[in-house]
Amino acid sequence: MKEWLRFIPAIHELKSNKSFQHILEHSGLDDLELTKQLRFLVDTIREQLLNESWSGAHPSSGAFIDELFGLLEKNVTQQYAYTLKRVINATGTILHTNLGRARLSQNAIFHMIDTARHYSNLEYKLEEGERGSRHSHIEVLLKVLTGAESAMVVNNNAAAVYLILRALAKDKEVIVSRGQLVEIGGSFRISSIMEESGATLVEVGTTNKTHLFDYENAINEHTKMILKVHTSNFKTIGFTKTVESEELVNLSSQHENIIFYEDLGSGVLYDFTQHRIGDEPVVKRIVELGADLVSFSGDKLLGGPQAGIIVGKKELVEKLKKHQLARVLRVDKMTLAALEGTLLDYLKGENGRMNIPTLRDMLWCKEEIKSRATDLIKKLLEMAPEYEVALMESTSQVGGGTMPDVELPTVVLTIKHPRVSSAALAKKLRVDCQPAIVTRVQNDELLIDLRTVEPEEEELILNALQIVGNSII
Ligand SMILES: *Cc1c(COP(=O)(O)O)cnc(C)c1O
């Protein structure tokens, strides 16, 4: 093939081909960048000719030119594509940490876009024409929604825990029940974050039982804080005892300098127990009990952006705001905009709340999901009759390490293809489809749970299944 080398057209000749112009117009690349790509491709082909691995046409043929520009277009499409991309979550797990936890409401999204596109009064008081505080935009909303005196926001709840321990309990003792020394998501352990913060962890009680007297006995002149951690990602059952927040509030208030801080983990602003879902206390209740500080995530059951929300006593929150670390952990304007949008949705009552996808997904009842699944099956049987499909009762998970014991009743589609395994089918839906579709595979059946699928996305799933079905020979 070596002698074929001299038939490869020169770069300037290839550049004058109309296919080059076509790719230039459609890719958004400039001439220089696309020429670089072209050179690289021609070099690759040259090498393949030299080591006899080129399987294409002779370089003097028109077919070669077509192949070359086909490859160029493919390379460009692949190299300049986003790796962070949209996924349809057909697993039914609402706060899937690997799939980005909460989706945002329309209001949150529009507010974010507006804030990104234009200048804003992020740290500017329009009335006075003076410097303002970025905390001010969400503080009032959080105060109204939680009943707290003061509020601030940092990057995530892990950062909130760290800031609170570091700013308020460094070189002092913090009492935590052994039953609450949790690890969350692999890299976040209460014990490690405590060590990192410079506070001393004082463990009390046992794994299954901690009593009020365990806390009482641990208090001494070095004690600065009692920390209660919501054991959100696991449940202890059987012979257990934890001390209620109320009792810990009482205990800490008997001591002048002891702060009671509750890390609520998910932290809900909406009471799911009224629908008999889980037993998460609303943040407002913990604040009302008299907790000095409460922190929780923005992107778990609240349904907003990634954030760590801190609410509580004004004097303490002011200290946190002034601490050096607050600057390190501060959120950007996009997060604030998304959070403000989400919190305003809550304030609008039922209509507003139902704009928050996380809440909507939590509250879909089985009958609603079943009726959507039934419609989808009918369409699928028409469009792609080769699949074996059925409906099956199942449960959806909340995910994100929250409400581990809650199983939301649902109805899933079970799908099998006569010629490929369900694992292979699932992979095709993830890899070959745009947007990628992530499903559950269970007992060699592919399961689609519409709880986390938007009604507009059903059409995309149908089309994807049809295309994937056609590709299996
Ligand atoms: C999830 C969780 C965290 C960490 O929150 P992020 O917002 O993910 O950083 C901390 N504490 C508890 C109890 C949690 O459940």
The ligand as a Gaussian input file, in Angstrom:
#p B3LYP/6-31G(d) Opt

LIG

0 1
 C      -26.580000      13.787000      52.437000
 C      -26.121000      14.111000      53.784000
 C      -25.019000      14.962000      53.992000
 C      -24.229000      15.516000      52.858000
 O      -24.996000      16.406000      52.110000
 P      -24.475000      16.920000      50.686000
 O      -25.416000      18.028000      50.356000
 O      -24.571000      15.749000      49.765000
 O      -23.083000      17.380000      50.870000
 C      -24.639000      15.252000      55.296000
 N      -25.305000      14.734000      56.337000
 C      -26.371000      13.909000      56.182000
 C      -27.050000      13.360000      57.382000
 C      -26.821000      13.588000      54.896000
 O      -27.863000      12.771000      54.743000

